[in-house]
């Protein structure tokens, strides 16, 4: 189910965002969904990086297990996302 989101942005930001979406042949809604997904991936990767720093304080065997888990759950950011 889709939900409507309303929020305020500066006129300049809105204009630049709309122009960027048009250059990619996207509607502003499509571009916003892409931007939201990219933000979610970035935050998730930051959380995983922070967790990996805490894990480094563990013993070697625990650290290796934890690092394998983090690697398996990391999200790769690319220009295509």
PDB file of N, CA, C and O in Angstrom:
ATOM      1  N   UNK A   1       0.837  -1.179   0.000  1.00  0.00           N
ATOM      2  CA  UNK A   1       0.000   0.000   0.000  1.00  0.00           C
ATOM      3  C   UNK A   1       0.886   1.249   0.000  1.00  0.00           C
ATOM      4  O   UNK A   1       1.867   1.317   0.741  1.00  0.00           O
ATOM      5  N   UNK A   2       0.553   2.195  -0.798  1.00  0.00           N
ATOM      6  CA  UNK A   2       1.301   3.451  -0.872  1.00  0.00           C
ATOM      7  C   UNK A   2       0.700   4.470   0.088  1.00  0.00           C
ATOM      8  O   UNK A   2      -0.514   4.525   0.280  1.00  0.00           O
ATOM      9  N   UNK A   3       1.562   5.263   0.679  1.00  0.00           N
ATOM     10  CA  UNK A   3       1.140   6.295   1.614  1.00  0.00           C
ATOM     11  C   UNK A   3       1.647   7.639   1.114  1.00  0.00           C
ATOM     12  O   UNK A   3       2.773   7.743   0.628  1.00  0.00           O
ATOM     13  N   UNK A   4       0.825   8.651   1.231  1.00  0.00           N
ATOM     14  CA  UNK A   4       1.199   9.998   0.819  1.00  0.00           C
ATOM     15  C   UNK A   4       2.056  10.646   1.900  1.00  0.00           C
ATOM     16  O   UNK A   4       1.705  10.615   3.080  1.00  0.00           O
ATOM     17  N   UNK A   5       3.189  11.239   1.492  1.00  0.00           N
ATOM     18  CA  UNK A   5       4.056  11.979   2.416  1.00  0.00           C
ATOM     19  C   UNK A   5       4.063  13.443   1.987  1.00  0.00           C
ATOM     20  O   UNK A   5       4.234  13.751   0.807  1.00  0.00           O
ATOM     21  N   UNK A   6       3.879  14.323   2.930  1.00  0.00           N
ATOM     22  CA  UNK A   6       3.951  15.760   2.665  1.00  0.00           C
ATOM     23  C   UNK A   6       5.065  16.360   3.504  1.00  0.00           C
ATOM     24  O   UNK A   6       5.170  16.069   4.695  1.00  0.00           O
ATOM     25  N   UNK A   7       5.901  17.196   2.892  1.00  0.00           N
ATOM     26  CA  UNK A   7       6.948  17.882   3.637  1.00  0.00           C
ATOM     27  C   UNK A   7       7.350  19.136   2.879  1.00  0.00           C
ATOM     28  O   UNK A   7       7.089  19.271   1.683  1.00  0.00           O
ATOM     29  N   UNK A   8       7.987  20.044   3.592  1.00  0.00           N
ATOM     30  CA  UNK A   8       8.391  21.325   3.007  1.00  0.00           C
ATOM     31  C   UNK A   8       9.862  21.296   2.594  1.00  0.00           C
ATOM     32  O   UNK A   8      10.715  20.743   3.289  1.00  0.00           O
ATOM     33  N   UNK A   9      10.127  21.905   1.451  1.00  0.00           N
ATOM     34  CA  UNK A   9      11.506  22.097   0.995  1.00  0.00           C
ATOM     35  C   UNK A   9      11.615  23.517   0.439  1.00  0.00           C
ATOM     36  O   UNK A   9      10.622  24.114   0.023  1.00  0.00           O
ATOM     37  N   UNK A  10      12.827  24.039   0.439  1.00  0.00           N
ATOM     38  CA  UNK A  10      13.062  25.360  -0.155  1.00  0.00           C
ATOM     39  C   UNK A  10      12.737  25.305  -1.644  1.00  0.00           C
ATOM     40  O   UNK A  10      12.866  24.263  -2.286  1.00  0.00           O
ATOM     41  N   UNK A  11      12.314  26.446  -2.179  1.00  0.00           N
ATOM     42  CA  UNK A  11      11.977  26.517  -3.605  1.00  0.00           C
ATOM     43  C   UNK A  11      13.151  26.101  -4.485  1.00  0.00           C
ATOM     44  O   UNK A  11      12.974  25.379  -5.466  1.00  0.00           O
ATOM     45  N   UNK A  12      14.350  26.558  -4.131  1.00  0.00           N
ATOM     46  CA  UNK A  12      15.534  26.231  -4.925  1.00  0.00           C
ATOM     47  C   UNK A  12      15.799  24.724  -4.926  1.00  0.00           C
ATOM     48  O   UNK A  12      16.106  24.147  -5.969  1.00  0.00           O
ATOM     49  N   UNK A  13      15.682  24.093  -3.766  1.00  0.00           N
ATOM     50  CA  UNK A  13      15.893  22.643  -3.681  1.00  0.00           C
ATOM     51  C   UNK A  13      14.850  21.901  -4.504  1.00  0.00           C
ATOM     52  O   UNK A  13      15.178  20.949  -5.212  1.00  0.00           O
ATOM     53  N   UNK A  14      13.609  22.328  -4.418  1.00  0.00           N
ATOM     54  CA  UNK A  14      12.535  21.689  -5.192  1.00  0.00           C
ATOM     55  C   UNK A  14      12.812  21.805  -6.688  1.00  0.00           C
ATOM     56  O   UNK A  14      12.660  20.837  -7.434  1.00  0.00           O
ATOM     57  N   UNK A  15      13.218  22.991  -7.116  1.00  0.00           N
ATOM     58  CA  UNK A  15      13.493  23.202  -8.540  1.00  0.00           C
ATOM     59  C   UNK A  15      14.658  22.335  -9.017  1.00  0.00           C
ATOM     60  O   UNK A  15      14.571  21.701 -10.070  1.00  0.00           O
ATOM     61  N   UNK A  16      15.745  22.306  -8.247  1.00  0.00           N
ATOM     62  CA  UNK A  16      16.902  21.485  -8.629  1.00  0.00           C
ATOM     63  C   UNK A  16      16.550  20.003  -8.626  1.00  0.00           C
ATOM     64  O   UNK A  16      17.006  19.254  -9.491  1.00  0.00           O
ATOM     65  N   UNK A  17      15.739  19.573  -7.656  1.00  0.00           N
ATOM     66  CA  UNK A  17      15.320  18.173  -7.582  1.00  0.00           C
ATOM     67  C   UNK A  17      14.472  17.808  -8.801  1.00  0.00           C
ATOM     68  O   UNK A  17      14.688  16.767  -9.422  1.00  0.00           O
ATOM     69  N   UNK A  18      13.518  18.657  -9.140  1.00  0.00           N
ATOM     70  CA  UNK A  18      12.650  18.400 -10.293  1.00  0.00           C
ATOM     71  C   UNK A  18      13.460  18.339 -11.581  1.00  0.00           C
ATOM     72  O   UNK A  18      13.232  17.467 -12.420  1.00  0.00           O
ATOM     73  N   UNK A  19      14.407  19.263 -11.743  1.00  0.00           N
ATOM     74  CA  UNK A  19      15.269  19.250 -12.932  1.00  0.00           C
ATOM     75  C   UNK A  19      16.104  17.972 -12.991  1.00  0.00           C
ATOM     76  O   UNK A  19      16.262  17.379 -14.059  1.00  0.00           O
ATOM     77  N   UNK A  20      16.631  17.555 -11.861  1.00  0.00           N
ATOM     78  CA  UNK A  20      17.432  16.327 -11.824  1.00  0.00           C
ATOM     79  C   UNK A  20      16.576  15.123 -12.196  1.00  0.00           C
ATOM     80  O   UNK A  20      17.021  14.250 -12.943  1.00  0.00           O
ATOM     81  N   UNK A  21      15.355  15.072 -11.682  1.00  0.00           N
ATOM     82  CA  UNK A  21      14.454  13.960 -12.007  1.00  0.00           C
ATOM     83  C   UNK A  21      14.157  13.938 -13.506  1.00  0.00           C
ATOM     84  O   UNK A  21      14.142  12.876 -14.129  1.00  0.00           O
ATOM     85  N   UNK A  22      13.923  15.108 -14.071  1.00  0.00           N
ATOM     86  CA  UNK A  22      13.624  15.185 -15.502  1.00  0.00           C
ATOM     87  C   UNK A  22      14.793  14.701 -16.352  1.00  0.00           C
ATOM     88  O   UNK A  22      14.580  14.063 -17.383  1.00  0.00           O
ATOM     89  N   UNK A  23      16.025  14.992 -15.938  1.00  0.00           N
ATOM     90  CA  UNK A  23      17.178  14.542 -16.724  1.00  0.00           C
ATOM     91  C   UNK A  23      17.298  13.023 -16.717  1.00  0.00           C
ATOM     92  O   UNK A  23      17.895  12.439 -17.621  1.00  0.00           O
ATOM     93  N   UNK A  24      16.728  12.385 -15.693  1.00  0.00           N
ATOM     94  CA  UNK A  24      16.747  10.919 -15.616  1.00  0.00           C
ATOM     95  C   UNK A  24      15.429  10.326 -16.122  1.00  0.00           C
ATOM     96  O   UNK A  24      15.187   9.127 -15.989  1.00  0.00           O
ATOM     97  N   UNK A  25      14.582  11.182 -16.703  1.00  0.00           N
ATOM     98  CA  UNK A  25      13.280  10.763 -17.233  1.00  0.00           C
ATOM     99  C   UNK A  25      12.431  10.105 -16.148  1.00  0.00           C
ATOM    100  O   UNK A  25      11.804   9.068 -16.366  1.00  0.00           O
ATOM    101  N   UNK A  26      12.428  10.736 -14.976  1.00  0.00           N
ATOM    102  CA  UNK A  26      11.633  10.253 -13.853  1.00  0.00           C
ATOM    103  C   UNK A  26      10.657  11.337 -13.425  1.00  0.00           C
ATOM    104  O   UNK A  26      10.892  12.530 -13.614  1.00  0.00           O
ATOM    105  N   UNK A  27       9.557  10.884 -12.843  1.00  0.00           N
ATOM    106  CA  UNK A  27       8.673  11.837 -12.189  1.00  0.00           C
ATOM    107  C   UNK A  27       9.317  12.206 -10.857  1.00  0.00           C
ATOM    108  O   UNK A  27      10.156  11.459 -10.353  1.00  0.00           O
ATOM    109  N   UNK A  28       8.942  13.338 -10.282  1.00  0.00           N
ATOM    110  CA  UNK A  28       9.467  13.664  -8.956  1.00  0.00           C
ATOM    111  C   UNK A  28       9.163  12.566  -7.927  1.00  0.00           C
ATOM    112  O   UNK A  28       9.977  12.311  -7.040  1.00  0.00           O
ATOM    113  N   UNK A  29       8.018  11.928  -8.038  1.00  0.00           N
ATOM    114  CA  UNK A  29       7.677  10.842  -7.104  1.00  0.00           C
ATOM    115  C   UNK A  29       8.634   9.665  -7.243  1.00  0.00           C
ATOM    116  O   UNK A  29       9.078   9.100  -6.244  1.00  0.00           O
ATOM    117  N   UNK A  30       8.954   9.296  -8.483  1.00  0.00           N
ATOM    118  CA  UNK A  30       9.904   8.195  -8.698  1.00  0.00           C
ATOM    119  C   UNK A  30      11.278   8.554  -8.147  1.00  0.00           C
ATOM    120  O   UNK A  30      11.931   7.736  -7.499  1.00  0.00           O
ATOM    121  N   UNK A  31      11.709   9.781  -8.411  1.00  0.00           N
ATOM    122  CA  UNK A  31      13.016  10.219  -7.926  1.00  0.00           C
ATOM    123  C   UNK A  31      13.044  10.269  -6.399  1.00  0.00           C
ATOM    124  O   UNK A  31      14.058   9.929  -5.789  1.00  0.00           O
ATOM    125  N   UNK A  32      11.947  10.687  -5.780  1.00  0.00           N
ATOM    126  CA  UNK A  32      11.894  10.740  -4.319  1.00  0.00           C
ATOM    127  C   UNK A  32      11.956   9.336  -3.728  1.00  0.00           C
ATOM    128  O   UNK A  32      12.616   9.127  -2.710  1.00  0.00           O
ATOM    129  N   UNK A  33      11.287   8.385  -4.340  1.00  0.00           N
ATOM    130  CA  UNK A  33      11.377   6.999  -3.853  1.00  0.00           C
ATOM    131  C   UNK A  33      12.820   6.504  -3.936  1.00  0.00           C
ATOM    132  O   UNK A  33      13.313   5.858  -3.011  1.00  0.00           O
ATOM    133  N   UNK A  34      13.493   6.807  -5.045  1.00  0.00           N
ATOM    134  CA  UNK A  34      14.909   6.428  -5.179  1.00  0.00           C
ATOM    135  C   UNK A  34      15.756   7.091  -4.095  1.00  0.00           C
ATOM    136  O   UNK A  34      16.626   6.455  -3.499  1.00  0.00           O
ATOM    137  N   UNK A  35      15.495   8.371  -3.848  1.00  0.00           N
ATOM    138  CA  UNK A  35      16.259   9.103  -2.829  1.00  0.00           C
ATOM    139  C   UNK A  35      16.015   8.518  -1.440  1.00  0.00           C
ATOM    140  O   UNK A  35      16.948   8.405  -0.644  1.00  0.00           O
ATOM    141  N   UNK A  36      14.784   8.151  -1.145  1.00  0.00           N
ATOM    142  CA  UNK A  36      14.473   7.553   0.153  1.00  0.00           C
ATOM    143  C   UNK A  36      15.177   6.212   0.320  1.00  0.00           C
ATOM    144  O   UNK A  36      15.718   5.924   1.388  1.00  0.00           O
ATOM    145  N   UNK A  37      15.173   5.399  -0.719  1.00  0.00           N
ATOM    146  CA  UNK A  37      15.858   4.103  -0.648  1.00  0.00           C
ATOM    147  C   UNK A  37      17.360   4.282  -0.457  1.00  0.00           C
ATOM    148  O   UNK A  37      17.979   3.551   0.316  1.00  0.00           O
ATOM    149  N   UNK A  38      17.943   5.244  -1.152  1.00  0.00           N
ATOM    150  CA  UNK A  38      19.371   5.517  -1.003  1.00  0.00           C
ATOM    151  C   UNK A  38      19.686   5.966   0.422  1.00  0.00           C
ATOM    152  O   UNK A  38      20.693   5.549   0.995  1.00  0.00           O
ATOM    153  N   UNK A  39      18.839   6.804   0.988  1.00  0.00           N
ATOM    154  CA  UNK A  39      19.033   7.270   2.359  1.00  0.00           C
ATOM    155  C   UNK A  39      18.971   6.102   3.339  1.00  0.00           C
ATOM    156  O   UNK A  39      19.796   5.999   4.247  1.00  0.00           O
ATOM    157  N   UNK A  40      17.996   5.230   3.150  1.00  0.00           N
ATOM    158  CA  UNK A  40      17.855   4.056   4.020  1.00  0.00           C
ATOM    159  C   UNK A  40      19.104   3.185   3.940  1.00  0.00           C
ATOM    160  O   UNK A  40      19.607   2.730   4.968  1.00  0.00           O
ATOM    161  N   UNK A  41      19.607   2.947   2.734  1.00  0.00           N
ATOM    162  CA  UNK A  41      20.819   2.133   2.565  1.00  0.00           C
ATOM    163  C   UNK A  41      22.011   2.781   3.248  1.00  0.00           C
ATOM    164  O   UNK A  41      22.803   2.100   3.899  1.00  0.00           O
ATOM    165  N   UNK A  42      22.141   4.100   3.100  1.00  0.00           N
ATOM    166  CA  UNK A  42      23.271   4.804   3.701  1.00  0.00           C
ATOM    167  C   UNK A  42      23.224   4.712   5.226  1.00  0.00           C
ATOM    168  O   UNK A  42      24.244   4.456   5.866  1.00  0.00           O
ATOM    169  N   UNK A  43      22.050   4.919   5.802  1.00  0.00           N
ATOM    170  CA  UNK A  43      21.911   4.832   7.260  1.00  0.00           C
ATOM    171  C   UNK A  43      22.201   3.418   7.731  1.00  0.00           C
ATOM    172  O   UNK A  43      22.879   3.228   8.741  1.00  0.00           O
ATOM    173  N   UNK A  44      21.700   2.432   7.020  1.00  0.00           N
ATOM    174  CA  UNK A  44      21.937   1.028   7.399  1.00  0.00           C
ATOM    175  C   UNK A  44      23.433   0.710   7.371  1.00  0.00           C
ATOM    176  O   UNK A  44      23.948   0.061   8.281  1.00  0.00           O
ATOM    177  N   UNK A  45      24.119   1.161   6.344  1.00  0.00           N
ATOM    178  CA  UNK A  45      25.563   0.921   6.267  1.00  0.00           C
ATOM    179  C   UNK A  45      26.306   1.633   7.390  1.00  0.00           C
ATOM    180  O   UNK A  45      27.273   1.092   7.927  1.00  0.00           O
ATOM    181  N   UNK A  46      25.873   2.834   7.751  1.00  0.00           N
ATOM    182  CA  UNK A  46      26.488   3.539   8.882  1.00  0.00           C
ATOM    183  C   UNK A  46      26.294   2.745  10.171  1.00  0.00           C
ATOM    184  O   UNK A  46      27.214   2.626  10.980  1.00  0.00           O
ATOM    185  N   UNK A  47      25.091   2.204  10.356  1.00  0.00           N
ATOM    186  CA  UNK A  47      24.819   1.399  11.549  1.00  0.00           C
ATOM    187  C   UNK A  47      25.712   0.165  11.583  1.00  0.00           C
ATOM    188  O   UNK A  47      26.245  -0.194  12.633  1.00  0.00           O
ATOM    189  N   UNK A  48      25.872  -0.476  10.442  1.00  0.00           N
ATOM    190  CA  UNK A  48      26.718  -1.665  10.378  1.00  0.00           C
ATOM    191  C   UNK A  48      28.183  -1.320  10.632  1.00  0.00           C
ATOM    192  O   UNK A  48      28.894  -2.075  11.296  1.00  0.00           O
ATOM    193  N   UNK A  49      28.636  -0.182  10.106  1.00  0.00           N
ATOM    194  CA  UNK A  49      30.015   0.254  10.360  1.00  0.00           C
ATOM    195  C   UNK A  49      30.241   0.515  11.848  1.00  0.00           C
ATOM    196  O   UNK A  49      31.267   0.127  12.406  1.00  0.00           O
ATOM    197  N   UNK A  50      29.275   1.175  12.481  1.00  0.00           N
ATOM    198  CA  UNK A  50      29.386   1.440  13.918  1.00  0.00           C
ATOM    199  C   UNK A  50      29.405   0.138  14.705  1.00  0.00           C
ATOM    200  O   UNK A  50      30.164  -0.007  15.663  1.00  0.00           O
ATOM    201  N   UNK A  51      28.560  -0.812  14.292  1.00  0.00           N
ATOM    202  CA  UNK A  51      28.536  -2.116  14.963  1.00  0.00           C
ATOM    203  C   UNK A  51      29.871  -2.824  14.788  1.00  0.00           C
ATOM    204  O   UNK A  51      30.359  -3.478  15.710  1.00  0.00           O
ATOM    205  N   UNK A  52      30.459  -2.694  13.608  1.00  0.00           N
ATOM    206  CA  UNK A  52      31.743  -3.369  13.371  1.00  0.00           C
ATOM    207  C   UNK A  52      32.831  -2.791  14.272  1.00  0.00           C
ATOM    208  O   UNK A  52      33.711  -3.521  14.728  1.00  0.00           O
ATOM    209  N   UNK A  53      32.776  -1.487  14.528  1.00  0.00           N
ATOM    210  CA  UNK A  53      33.757  -0.878  15.433  1.00  0.00           C
ATOM    211  C   UNK A  53      33.603  -1.436  16.847  1.00  0.00           C
ATOM    212  O   UNK A  53      34.598  -1.697  17.522  1.00  0.00           O
ATOM    213  N   UNK A  54      32.368  -1.619  17.293  1.00  0.00           N
ATOM    214  CA  UNK A  54      32.139  -2.202  18.624  1.00  0.00           C
ATOM    215  C   UNK A  54      32.587  -3.656  18.662  1.00  0.00           C
ATOM    216  O   UNK A  54      33.101  -4.123  19.678  1.00  0.00           O
ATOM    217  N   UNK A  55      32.396  -4.370  17.567  1.00  0.00           N
ATOM    218  CA  UNK A  55      32.741  -5.791  17.502  1.00  0.00           C
ATOM    219  C   UNK A  55      34.252  -5.990  17.581  1.00  0.00           C
ATOM    220  O   UNK A  55      34.725  -7.005  18.092  1.00  0.00           O
ATOM    221  N   UNK A  56      34.995  -5.028  17.081  1.00  0.00           N
ATOM    222  CA  UNK A  56      36.460  -5.153  17.090  1.00  0.00           C
ATOM    223  C   UNK A  56      37.019  -5.280  18.509  1.00  0.00           C
ATOM    224  O   UNK A  56      38.166  -5.689  18.689  1.00  0.00           O
ATOM    225  N   UNK A  57      36.224  -4.938  19.498  1.00  0.00           N
ATOM    226  CA  UNK A  57      36.682  -5.077  20.884  1.00  0.00           C
ATOM    227  C   UNK A  57      36.494  -6.501  21.397  1.00  0.00           C
ATOM    228  O   UNK A  57      36.935  -6.818  22.502  1.00  0.00           O
ATOM    229  N   UNK A  58      35.848  -7.361  20.616  1.00  0.00           N
ATOM    230  CA  UNK A  58      35.618  -8.750  21.020  1.00  0.00           C
ATOM    231  C   UNK A  58      36.871  -9.592  20.785  1.00  0.00           C
ATOM    232  O   UNK A  58      37.864  -9.120  20.231  1.00  0.00           O
ATOM    233  N   UNK A  59      36.798 -10.833  21.215  1.00  0.00           N
ATOM    234  CA  UNK A  59      37.878 -11.777  20.928  1.00  0.00           C
ATOM    235  C   UNK A  59      37.957 -12.061  19.439  1.00  0.00           C
ATOM    236  O   UNK A  59      36.998 -11.805  18.710  1.00  0.00           O
ATOM    237  N   UNK A  60      39.088 -12.586  18.975  1.00  0.00           N
ATOM    238  CA  UNK A  60      39.336 -12.805  17.547  1.00  0.00           C
ATOM    239  C   UNK A  60      38.272 -13.685  16.900  1.00  0.00           C
ATOM    240  O   UNK A  60      37.774 -13.344  15.827  1.00  0.00           O
ATOM    241  N   UNK A  61      37.908 -14.806  17.517  1.00  0.00           N
ATOM    242  CA  UNK A  61      36.920 -15.711  16.921  1.00  0.00           C
ATOM    243  C   UNK A  61      35.554 -15.039  16.840  1.00  0.00           C
ATOM    244  O   UNK A  61      34.871 -15.149  15.822  1.00  0.00           O
ATOM    245  N   UNK A  62      35.149 -14.345  17.899  1.00  0.00           N
ATOM    246  CA  UNK A  62      33.873 -13.632  17.880  1.00  0.00           C
ATOM    247  C   UNK A  62      33.886 -12.531  16.825  1.00  0.00           C
ATOM    248  O   UNK A  62      32.893 -12.308  16.133  1.00  0.00           O
ATOM    249  N   UNK A  63      35.011 -11.852  16.713  1.00  0.00           N
ATOM    250  CA  UNK A  63      35.124 -10.780  15.731  1.00  0.00           C
ATOM    251  C   UNK A  63      34.963 -11.322  14.316  1.00  0.00           C
ATOM    252  O   UNK A  63      34.259 -10.719  13.506  1.00  0.00           O
ATOM    253  N   UNK A  64      35.596 -12.443  14.004  1.00  0.00           N
ATOM    254  CA  UNK A  64      35.491 -13.018  12.662  1.00  0.00           C
ATOM    255  C   UNK A  64      34.057 -13.414  12.351  1.00  0.00           C
ATOM    256  O   UNK A  64      33.574 -13.159  11.248  1.00  0.00           O
ATOM    257  N   UNK A  65      33.366 -14.032  13.304  1.00  0.00           N
ATOM    258  CA  UNK A  65      31.961 -14.396  13.102  1.00  0.00           C
ATOM    259  C   UNK A  65      31.108 -13.147  12.872  1.00  0.00           C
ATOM    260  O   UNK A  65      30.274 -13.111  11.967  1.00  0.00           O
ATOM    261  N   UNK A  66      31.324 -12.139  13.691  1.00  0.00           N
ATOM    262  CA  UNK A  66      30.537 -10.915  13.576  1.00  0.00           C
ATOM    263  C   UNK A  66      30.819 -10.197  12.262  1.00  0.00           C
ATOM    264  O   UNK A  66      29.894  -9.688  11.630  1.00  0.00           O
ATOM    265  N   UNK A  67      32.067 -10.147  11.845  1.00  0.00           N
ATOM    266  CA  UNK A  67      32.407  -9.475  10.594  1.00  0.00           C
ATOM    267  C   UNK A  67      31.800 -10.200   9.395  1.00  0.00           C
ATOM    268  O   UNK A  67      31.381  -9.555   8.434  1.00  0.00           O
ATOM    269  N   UNK A  68      31.748 -11.524   9.437  1.00  0.00           N
ATOM    270  CA  UNK A  68      31.086 -12.273   8.358  1.00  0.00           C
ATOM    271  C   UNK A  68      29.604 -11.909   8.308  1.00  0.00           C
ATOM    272  O   UNK A  68      29.035 -11.753   7.228  1.00  0.00           O
ATOM    273  N   UNK A  69      28.979 -11.774   9.484  1.00  0.00           N
ATOM    274  CA  UNK A  69      27.562 -11.411   9.536  1.00  0.00           C
ATOM    275  C   UNK A  69      27.363 -10.017   8.950  1.00  0.00           C
ATOM    276  O   UNK A  69      26.445  -9.809   8.157  1.00  0.00           O
ATOM    277  N   UNK A  70      28.198  -9.073   9.323  1.00  0.00           N
ATOM    278  CA  UNK A  70      28.075  -7.704   8.813  1.00  0.00           C
ATOM    279  C   UNK A  70      28.260  -7.679   7.303  1.00  0.00           C
ATOM    280  O   UNK A  70      27.497  -7.019   6.597  1.00  0.00           O
ATOM    281  N   UNK A  71      29.251  -8.380   6.809  1.00  0.00           N
ATOM    282  CA  UNK A  71      29.488  -8.419   5.363  1.00  0.00           C
ATOM    283  C   UNK A  71      28.276  -8.983   4.629  1.00  0.00           C
ATOM    284  O   UNK A  71      27.910  -8.491   3.561  1.00  0.00           O
ATOM    285  N   UNK A  72      27.658 -10.005   5.195  1.00  0.00           N
ATOM    286  CA  UNK A  72      26.490 -10.621   4.565  1.00  0.00           C
ATOM    287  C   UNK A  72      25.285  -9.685   4.564  1.00  0.00           C
ATOM    288  O   UNK A  72      24.401  -9.824   3.718  1.00  0.00           O
ATOM    289  N   UNK A  73      25.233  -8.736   5.497  1.00  0.00           N
ATOM    290  CA  UNK A  73      24.073  -7.859   5.623  1.00  0.00           C
ATOM    291  C   UNK A  73      24.323  -6.435   5.140  1.00  0.00           C
ATOM    292  O   UNK A  73      23.427  -5.595   5.223  1.00  0.00           O
ATOM    293  N   UNK A  74      25.503  -6.149   4.643  1.00  0.00           N
ATOM    294  CA  UNK A  74      25.815  -4.807   4.152  1.00  0.00           C
ATOM    295  C   UNK A  74      25.119  -4.563   2.826  1.00  0.00           C
ATOM    296  O   UNK A  74      24.869  -5.491   2.056  1.00  0.00           O
ATOM    297  N   UNK A  75      24.812  -3.309   2.575  1.00  0.00           N
ATOM    298  CA  UNK A  75      24.184  -2.902   1.331  1.00  0.00           C
ATOM    299  C   UNK A  75      25.204  -2.088   0.552  1.00  0.00           C
ATOM    300  O   UNK A  75      25.759  -1.118   1.069  1.00  0.00           O
ATOM    301  N   UNK A  76      25.448  -2.481  -0.678  1.00  0.00           N
ATOM    302  CA  UNK A  76      26.407  -1.772  -1.516  1.00  0.00           C
ATOM    303  C   UNK A  76      25.703  -0.591  -2.163  1.00  0.00           C
ATOM    304  O   UNK A  76      24.630  -0.741  -2.747  1.00  0.00           O
ATOM    305  N   UNK A  77      26.309   0.579  -2.059  1.00  0.00           N
ATOM    306  CA  UNK A  77      25.763   1.767  -2.698  1.00  0.00           C
ATOM    307  C   UNK A  77      26.439   1.941  -4.044  1.00  0.00           C
ATOM    308  O   UNK A  77      27.662   1.868  -4.158  1.00  0.00           O
ATOM    309  N   UNK A  78      25.619   2.172  -5.064  1.00  0.00           N
ATOM    310  CA  UNK A  78      26.175   2.427  -6.384  1.00  0.00           C
ATOM    311  C   UNK A  78      25.395   3.551  -7.031  1.00  0.00           C
ATOM    312  O   UNK A  78      24.354   3.967  -6.523  1.00  0.00           O
ATOM    313  N   UNK A  79      25.892   4.038  -8.141  1.00  0.00           N
ATOM    314  CA  UNK A  79      25.198   5.103  -8.857  1.00  0.00           C
ATOM    315  C   UNK A  79      23.867   4.635  -9.417  1.00  0.00           C
ATOM    316  O   UNK A  79      22.998   5.455  -9.711  1.00  0.00           O
ATOM    317  N   UNK A  80      23.694   3.319  -9.570  1.00  0.00           N
ATOM    318  CA  UNK A  80      22.463   2.780 -10.134  1.00  0.00           C
ATOM    319  C   UNK A  80      21.342   2.722  -9.117  1.00  0.00           C
ATOM    320  O   UNK A  80      20.177   2.623  -9.501  1.00  0.00           O
ATOM    321  N   UNK A  81      21.662   2.781  -7.813  1.00  0.00           N
ATOM    322  CA  UNK A  81      20.642   2.690  -6.759  1.00  0.00           C
ATOM    323  C   UNK A  81      19.957   4.009  -6.552  1.00  0.00           C
ATOM    324  O   UNK A  81      19.071   4.118  -5.704  1.00  0.00           O
TER     325      UNK A  81
END
